[in-house]
Amino acid sequence: MVWVSMVVASLQIQSNHSYSHICLVQDISQRKQAEQQLAESERSKSVLLSHLPGLAYRTKYDPDWTVLYVSDGCKNLTGYEPASLVGNRDISFNELIVPSYRQAIREEWERVLPLHQTFTYEYEIIKADGQRVWVWETGQGYYTQRGEVQELEGIILDISDRKKVEQELTFHNEHDLLTGLYNRRHLENLLHEDIQLHACLKRAVVAVNLSALHTASMTYGFQYTQEIIKKVATALLVLSNEQCLLCKTHEYRFSFYVKNYREKQDLIDFCKRISSLLETFLIIEGINWGIGIVEIGRDATKDVEQLLRNLLVASEQALQQLHGQSSYCFFDTEMEERLYREEEITAELSRIAAGEGSGSLFLNYQPIFELASNKIVGFEALARLQISSLGLISPLQFIPITEKTKLIIPLGDSIILQALRFLNTLHGKGYHNIVMSINISAIQLLKHDFTANLLRMIKAMQVDPRCICLEITESVFASNYQDINRVLGQLQSMGIQIAIDDFGTGYSSLARERELNINCLKIDKFFIDKLMTLTDEEAITGDIISLAHKLGHCVVAEGIEHERQLQYLRKFGCDKIQGYLISRPVDEKAALSLLEAQAHIPSKD
């Protein structure tokens, strides 16, 4: 079957023929198919436009975007009937656009039309009821044969829901959910922008460090600290303005981004105002705070991460200083050098732990002298660090770094092996009763395989466990008391002696002294130094010795430097001493020489 078109016309001729009409029949199947396709296309377009969350348009390219055609979706999107916009009858489309977008939209059309590119833009329009909605428009030009723009065609969709989600995501991305303040990410972005665009602008970042709240959280619970944080945010927000933006940059830290201040004193006064606001309720809660300041000059680092790290260092330093309740600290060159030094030490310790690097971790040995026999009966192994670029590093510097970075685990094993190797050497030379004291941190003790690993090293070095004394500071009992005491009990069962180092200045363990699995107390140098200024009746060192003896512990006094201290300790029955009066820490060769000489300290007679 095919479609045909038939045209019939009568013939007016003078003839005797029997026919009187002429008929033309044409095959129009292709035309009918095209008509059907066009009808289907129009139907599909109509269905599409009726379900479009917006409108389709055709406009003139003039200042008002005069509408030539607009789909029925115009009513839902703009609140106006389509006829109201056609020919600008009641309102022009340009008037629907929020004024702040009009110029930018026109400039974008002017840019893409000469290039025959597609126009795409997001902006806001004002509906008939005054409501603002976000729309997304995409369109293109319709050109004459000469290439001149004749009309514009396109669609405009309502994207208000999408924009709402985007705005919520943006808010969450740049704001702290608890306080509603800008977060660290937003501050970082601001710093990046200003470093690039406003390098000459006088700026500073001021951090309020409330890390003491971490301990309070463990005591009083999470909800308690959250309420404190919200109170702090509310109090500090009073100081925030266009030139002083408040951000919450960490769980327990707030930061102000200060611009256009005049001089350093302005920042100091600002810190005092911060403290004045905080002390009204934080002092009552027993919570300290520290304020760190980093000034951002023209020569400041462009590494924002480093800048904020410097800020943390300054605020932590301020928290440790605790000069009253308004402690603040500027990050300066000295602090920066100390920070770089710490980084270099950390890097070298990591290399040493990995068996690489040019530095060395070695031991010196300080003699422990028994007063009753006037003989050296042991040595304390003291770690030393040598780095080619920095020289000899104090243990007070590198030991805290090893604990903070957990490098104390591999490096501690190395220290133990060196000490046991020297103890093996001493036994080989006939000094079988010499005891080697080794300092151990809580991190090492609480490692699940510490005891088994130590036992393997003792067997490998072939030394007597009874000639080993492990020294721990009393502060380790402040937490994990039961676990640590259990491990110490296991070590004692192996024959190893346990001593509390720096006794009397840390965790007050006297109340539980009988429960501790220890053999010896080492009196801190603080009490020994007092013997130089106090009378025998005023000093309490003798009482500490007496108490330790009643509990069945031997006593070692550290830091003996003067004869007067020695005489006092003899008088009150101290068992052993160590200090510069006997000997400074020495290397293995010098330690052996001391044993060979067995230098005697003169008695009080």
C-alpha positions in Angstrom: 0.0 0.0 0.0 1.2 3.4 -0.9 -0.1 7.0 -0.4 -1.2 8.8 -3.5 -2.6 12.2 -4.4 -5.3 12.3 -7.0 -6.2 15.5 -8.9 -9.2 15.3 -11.3 -10.2 18.1 -13.8 -13.0 18.2 -16.4 -12.1 18.5 -20.1 -13.9 21.0 -22.2 -13.2 19.8 -25.7 -15.3 19.4 -28.9 -14.9 15.7 -29.7 -16.7 12.6 -30.1 -14.4 10.8 -27.5 -16.1 9.1 -24.6 -13.9 10.6 -21.8 -14.5 14.0 -20.3 -12.1 14.2 -17.4 -8.3 14.0 -16.8 -6.8 12.5 -13.6 -3.3 13.0 -12.2 -2.2 10.4 -9.6 1.1 11.0 -7.7 2.9 8.7 -5.3 3.2 10.8 -2.1 4.4 8.1 0.3 7.7 9.9 1.1 5.8 13.2 1.8 3.3 11.4 4.1 6.2 9.8 6.0 7.8 13.2 6.4 4.6 14.7 7.6 4.2 11.9 10.1 7.7 12.3 11.4 7.1 16.1 11.6 3.9 15.5 13.5 5.6 13.1 15.9 8.5 15.6 16.3 6.0 18.3 17.2 4.2 16.0 19.6 7.5 14.9 21.2 8.6 18.5 21.5 5.2 19.5 23.0 5.5 16.7 25.5 9.1 17.6 26.3 8.3 21.3 26.8 5.2 20.5 28.9 7.3 18.5 31.3 10.3 20.8 31.2 11.2 22.3 34.6 11.5 25.6 33.0 10.8 27.1 29.6 11.9 27.2 26.0 12.3 30.6 24.2 13.1 32.5 21.1 14.0 36.2 21.5 15.4 39.1 19.6 19.0 40.1 20.2 18.1 43.4 21.6 18.6 45.2 25.0 15.3 43.8 26.4 15.6 40.3 24.9 12.2 40.8 23.3 10.4 37.5 23.5 9.1 36.1 20.2 8.1 32.7 21.6 8.0 31.2 25.1 6.7 27.8 26.1 3.9 27.1 28.6 6.5 26.4 31.3 6.9 30.2 31.6 4.0 30.3 34.1 5.6 27.9 36.5 9.1 29.3 36.3 8.3 33.1 36.3 4.8 33.4 37.6 3.8 35.2 34.4 1.6 33.9 31.5 3.5 33.4 28.3 1.5 36.1 26.6 2.7 38.6 29.2 6.3 38.2 28.0 5.7 37.9 24.2 6.5 41.2 22.6 7.2 42.7 26.1 3.5 43.1 26.6 3.5 43.3 30.4 7.2 42.8 31.2 10.4 42.2 29.3 12.6 39.2 30.1 15.5 41.5 31.0 13.4 42.9 33.9 13.0 39.4 35.3 16.8 39.0 35.7 18.2 40.1 39.1 20.0 43.5 38.2 23.4 42.4 39.5 23.5 39.6 36.8 22.3 41.6 33.8 25.6 43.1 32.6 27.5 39.8 33.1 24.9 37.9 31.1 25.0 40.3 28.2 28.8 40.2 28.2 28.8 36.4 28.0 26.4 36.5 25.0 28.6 39.1 23.3 31.5 36.7 23.8 30.0 33.5 22.5 27.9 34.7 19.6 30.8 35.9 17.3 32.4 32.4 17.9 29.1 30.6 17.2 29.4 28.9 20.5 26.7 27.8 23.0 25.8 30.2 25.7 25.6 28.7 29.3 25.1 30.7 32.5 23.6 30.4 36.0 21.8 33.4 37.5 18.8 34.5 39.5 15.5 35.8 38.4 12.6 37.5 40.2 9.2 35.8 39.9 5.9 37.6 39.8 5.5 37.1 43.5 8.9 38.7 44.3 10.6 35.3 45.0 14.2 34.8 43.8 15.0 31.5 42.1 18.1 30.2 40.5 18.0 29.3 36.8 20.4 27.7 34.3 20.2 28.9 30.7 21.7 27.4 27.6 21.1 28.8 24.2 22.6 29.7 20.8 22.2 32.3 18.1 20.2 32.0 14.9 22.2 33.7 12.1 21.4 35.2 8.7 23.2 34.1 5.6 25.6 37.0 6.2 26.4 35.7 9.6 24.5 38.3 11.5 22.7 37.4 14.6 19.0 37.4 13.9 17.4 35.7 17.0 18.3 33.7 20.1 17.0 30.3 21.0 17.4 28.2 24.1 15.9 26.8 27.3 15.9 28.1 30.9 15.6 25.5 33.8 14.9 26.0 37.5 17.9 24.8 39.4 16.9 26.2 42.9 17.0 22.7 44.5 20.4 22.0 43.1 21.7 25.4 44.2 20.3 24.8 47.7 22.2 21.5 48.0 25.3 23.2 46.6 25.1 26.0 49.1 24.6 23.5 51.9 27.6 21.6 50.8 29.6 24.8 50.5 28.5 25.8 54.0 29.5 22.5 55.5 32.7 22.5 53.6 33.7 26.0 54.9 32.0 26.1 58.3 32.3 24.3 61.6 29.0 22.5 62.3 29.1 23.0 66.1 29.7 26.7 66.2 28.7 27.9 62.7 32.1 29.6 62.4 34.3 29.4 59.3 36.7 26.4 59.5 40.3 25.8 58.8 39.7 25.1 55.0 38.2 28.6 54.6 41.1 30.2 56.5 43.6 28.4 54.3 41.8 29.6 51.2 41.9 33.2 52.4 45.6 33.0 53.3 46.4 31.5 49.9 44.5 34.4 48.1 46.0 37.1 50.2 49.5 35.8 50.0 49.2 35.9 46.2 47.3 39.2 45.8 48.0 41.2 49.0 51.6 40.4 49.9 52.1 44.0 51.3 49.1 43.9 53.5 49.9 43.9 57.2 48.4 40.7 58.5 48.6 38.2 61.4 47.0 35.0 62.6 46.1 34.6 66.3 45.3 31.2 67.7 43.5 30.4 70.9 44.7 26.9 72.1 42.3 25.1 74.4 43.9 21.7 74.2 43.5 21.3 78.0 39.9 20.5 77.2 41.0 17.1 75.9 41.7 16.0 79.5 38.5 17.6 80.7 36.6 15.6 78.0 37.9 12.3 79.4 36.9 13.3 82.9 33.5 15.0 82.3 32.5 13.7 78.9 32.1 14.9 75.4 29.0 16.9 75.9 30.7 19.0 78.6 33.5 20.1 76.3 31.1 20.8 73.4 29.2 23.2 75.7 32.5 24.9 76.6 33.5 25.2 73.0 30.1 26.9 72.1 30.6 29.3 75.0 34.1 30.2 73.8 32.8 30.7 70.3 30.0 33.0 71.4 32.5 35.0 73.6 35.1 35.4 70.9 32.6 36.3 68.2 32.3 39.7 69.8 35.8 40.5 68.6 35.1 39.4 65.0 34.6 42.0 62.2 35.6 42.7 58.6 39.3 43.1 59.6 39.3 40.4 62.2 37.7 37.1 61.1 37.1 34.3 63.6 37.5 30.7 62.5 37.4 27.4 64.3 40.4 25.6 63.0 40.6 22.5 65.2 38.6 20.6 67.7 40.2 22.7 70.5 41.5 25.7 68.7 40.1 29.0 67.4 42.0 31.4 65.1 41.6 35.1 64.3 42.7 36.4 60.9 43.7 40.0 61.6 44.3 42.5 58.9 45.5 46.2 58.8 46.6 46.4 62.4 49.1 49.2 63.1 51.9 47.7 65.3 52.8 44.7 67.4 51.3 46.3 70.5 47.9 46.2 68.9 48.2 42.4 68.7 49.2 42.3 72.4 46.3 44.4 73.4 44.0 42.1 71.3 45.4 39.0 73.1 44.6 40.6 76.4 41.1 41.3 75.3 40.7 37.6 74.3 42.0 36.5 77.7 39.7 39.0 79.5 36.7 37.4 77.7 37.7 33.8 78.4 38.7 34.2 82.0 35.1 35.0 83.0 34.1 31.3 82.7 37.2 29.2 81.9 39.0 30.0 85.2 35.9 28.7 87.1 36.2 25.5 85.0 39.9 25.2 85.7 40.8 25.3 82.0 44.0 27.1 80.9 44.5 28.5 77.4 47.4 29.7 75.3 47.5 32.3 72.6 49.9 32.0 69.7 50.6 34.8 67.2 52.2 34.6 63.7 52.8 37.9 61.9 52.6 37.6 58.1 55.1 40.0 56.7 56.3 40.5 53.1 59.0 37.9 53.6 56.7 35.4 55.2 56.5 31.8 53.9 54.0 31.2 51.1 53.4 27.7 52.5 50.1 28.1 54.3 50.5 24.7 55.9 53.8 25.7 57.4 52.4 29.0 58.5 49.6 27.3 60.4 52.1 24.8 61.9 54.1 27.8 63.2 50.9 29.1 64.7 50.3 25.8 66.5 53.9 25.8 67.8 53.5 29.3 69.2 50.1 28.5 70.9 51.5 25.3 72.4 54.5 27.3 73.7 52.1 29.9 75.2 50.1 27.1 76.9 53.3 25.8 78.5 54.5 29.2 79.7 51.3 29.9 81.7 52.2 33.5 82.7 49.0 34.0 84.6 45.8 33.5 82.6 46.7 35.7 79.7 49.7 33.8 78.2 50.6 34.7 74.6 53.5 33.9 72.5 54.8 35.3 69.2 56.4 32.9 66.7 59.8 34.4 66.1 63.1 33.5 64.5 64.4 31.7 67.5 61.3 29.5 67.7 61.6 28.9 63.9 65.2 27.8 64.3 64.2 25.5 67.1 61.4 24.1 65.0 63.8 23.4 62.1 66.3 21.9 64.5 63.6 19.6 65.8 62.7 18.6 62.2 66.3 17.8 61.4 66.7 15.8 64.6 63.5 13.9 63.8 64.7 13.1 60.3 68.1 11.9 61.4 66.5 9.7 64.2 64.3 8.2 61.5 67.3 7.4 59.3 69.2 5.9 62.3 66.2 3.8 63.2 66.1 2.5 59.6 69.9 1.7 59.7 70.8 4.7 57.5 72.0 8.2 58.0 75.3 9.7 59.0 74.4 10.4 62.7 75.0 8.0 65.5 73.1 7.0 68.7 75.6 5.8 71.3 75.8 5.4 75.1 77.8 6.9 77.9 77.9 5.3 81.3 77.6 7.1 84.7 78.9 5.1 87.7 76.6 4.2 90.5 78.6 4.3 93.8 77.7 2.2 96.9 78.4 4.2 100.1 78.7 1.2 102.3 81.5 -0.5 100.3 82.9 2.7 98.7 82.8 0.9 95.4 81.3 1.3 91.9 78.5 -1.3 91.8 76.8 -0.3 88.6 76.4 2.1 85.7 73.5 4.0 84.2 73.4 3.8 80.4 72.7 7.3 79.1 71.8 7.7 75.4 73.7 10.3 73.3 73.0 11.5 69.8 75.6 12.9 67.4 74.6 14.6 64.2 77.2 15.9 61.9 75.3 19.1 61.1 74.3 19.9 64.6 76.9 18.2 66.8 76.1 16.5 70.1 72.4 16.7 70.9 71.2 16.8 74.5 69.0 13.9 75.6 66.5 16.6 76.9 66.0 17.5 73.2 66.0 14.2 71.4 64.4 11.8 73.9 61.0 13.7 73.9 61.1 13.6 70.1 61.6 9.8 70.0 58.6 9.4 72.3 56.4 11.8 70.4 57.2 10.1 67.0 57.2 6.5 68.5 60.8 6.1 67.3 61.6 5.2 70.9 60.5 1.6 70.0 63.2 0.8 67.4 65.8 3.2 69.0 65.1 1.8 72.5 65.9 -1.7 71.3 69.2 -0.4 70.0 70.0 1.3 73.3 69.2 -1.9 75.2 71.4 -4.0 72.9 74.3 -1.6 73.3 73.9 -1.6 77.1 73.7 -5.4 77.3 76.7 -5.8 75.0 78.8 -3.6 77.4 77.4 -5.5 80.4 78.6 -8.7 78.7 82.0 -7.2 78.2 82.2 -6.3 81.9 81.2 -9.8 82.9 83.9 -11.1 80.6 86.5 -9.1 82.4 85.4 -10.5 85.7 83.0 -7.8 87.0 80.2 -10.2 87.6 78.3 -8.1 90.2 78.1 -4.9 88.2 74.5 -3.8 87.5 73.5 -2.0 84.3 70.7 0.5 84.6 68.7 1.2 81.5 66.0 3.9 81.1 62.7 2.7 79.7 59.7 4.7 78.6 56.0 3.9 79.2 55.6 3.5 75.4 58.2 0.7 75.4 56.7 -1.0 78.5 53.2 -1.1 77.1 54.3 -2.6 73.8 52.7 -6.1 73.8 55.9 -8.0 73.0 58.3 -5.9 75.2 59.0 -8.5 77.8 59.4 -11.4 75.3 61.7 -9.2 73.1 63.8 -8.1 76.1 64.2 -11.8 77.2 65.4 -12.7 73.6 68.0 -9.9 73.8 69.2 -11.0 77.3 69.7 -14.6 76.0 71.4 -13.3 72.8 73.9 -11.2 74.9 74.3 -14.0 77.5 73.9 -11.8 80.5 72.4 -12.4 83.9 69.0 -10.8 84.2 69.8 -10.0 87.9 72.4 -7.6 86.7 69.9 -5.5 84.8 67.9 -2.6 86.3 65.2 -0.9 84.3 64.5 2.7 85.3 61.1 4.3 84.8 59.9 7.8 85.8 57.2 7.8 88.4 55.0 9.8 86.0 54.3 6.7 84.0 51.9 5.5 86.7 49.6 8.5 86.2 47.9 6.4 83.5 47.7 2.7 82.7 48.8 2.0 86.3 47.5 -1.6 86.4 48.9 -2.5 83.0 52.4 -1.1 83.7 52.5 -2.6 87.2 51.6 -6.0 85.7 54.5 -5.8 83.2 56.9 -4.7 86.0 55.8 -7.8 87.9 56.6 -10.0 85.0 60.1 -8.4 84.7 60.8 -8.9 88.4 59.9 -12.5 88.1 62.7 -12.8 85.5 65.1 -11.4 88.1 65.3 -7.9 86.6 65.4 -5.0 89.1 63.0 -2.1 88.7 63.8 1.5 89.9 61.7 4.6 89.9 63.7 7.5 88.4 63.4 11.2 89.4 61.3 10.1 92.5 59.4 12.9 94.3 58.7 15.3 91.4 56.0 13.6 89.4 53.1 11.3 90.1 52.5 11.0 93.8 52.8 7.3 94.3 53.5 7.1 98.0 50.0 6.1 98.8 50.4 3.0 96.6 54.1 2.5 97.2 53.6 -1.0 98.6 51.6 -2.1 95.6 54.3 -1.2 93.1 56.5 -3.9 91.7 59.8 -2.0 92.2 63.1 -2.5 94.0 64.6 0.9 94.2 63.9 4.6 94.4 66.2 7.2 92.8 65.8 10.6 94.5 65.5 13.4 92.1 68.3 16.0 91.9 65.8 18.7 93.0 66.0 17.4 96.6 69.7 16.9 96.4 70.3 20.5 95.4 68.2 21.7 98.4 70.8 20.2 100.7 73.1 23.1 99.8 70.7 25.7 101.2 68.7 23.9 103.9 69.8 22.7 107.3 69.7 19.0 108.1 66.6 19.6 110.1 64.8 21.5 107.3 65.6 19.0 104.5 63.1 16.2 103.8 65.6 14.1 101.8 66.4 12.0 104.9 62.7 11.4 105.5 62.4 10.1 101.9 65.3 7.7 102.5 63.8 6.5 105.8 60.4 5.9 104.2 61.9 4.0 101.2 63.8 1.7 103.6 60.7 1.0 105.6 59.0 -0.1 102.4 61.9 -2.4 101.6 63.5 -0.4 98.8 67.1 0.6 98.3 67.7 4.3 97.6 69.9 6.0 95.0 70.6 9.7 95.1 71.2 11.5 91.8 73.1 14.6 91.0 75.7 14.6 93.8 78.1 17.4 93.0 79.3 18.6 96.5 80.9 17.0 99.5 78.2 18.5 101.8 75.6 16.5 99.9 77.6 13.4 100.2 78.0 13.8 104.0 74.3 14.3 104.5 73.4 11.2 102.5 75.9 9.1 104.5 74.4 10.4 107.7 70.9 9.5 106.7 71.8 6.0 105.4 71.4 6.5 101.6 72.5 3.3 99.8 74.0 4.5 96.6 74.8 7.8 94.8 75.7 9.0 91.4 76.8 12.4 90.1 79.7 14.6 89.0 81.3 14.3 92.4 82.0 10.6 91.5 82.2 10.9 87.7 80.5 12.4 84.7 79.0 10.0 82.2 81.9 8.4 80.3 82.5 6.0 77.3 83.1 2.3 77.7 86.9 2.6 77.8 86.8 5.2 80.6 84.2 3.2 82.5 86.5 0.2 82.5 89.3 2.3 83.7 87.2 3.5 86.6 86.4 0.0 87.6 90.1 -1.0 87.4 91.1 2.0 89.6 88.1 1.7 91.9 88.6 5.3 93.0 87.5 5.6 96.6 85.6 8.7 97.9 87.0 9.8 101.2 84.8 9.1 104.1 83.7 11.9 106.5 86.6 11.0 108.8 
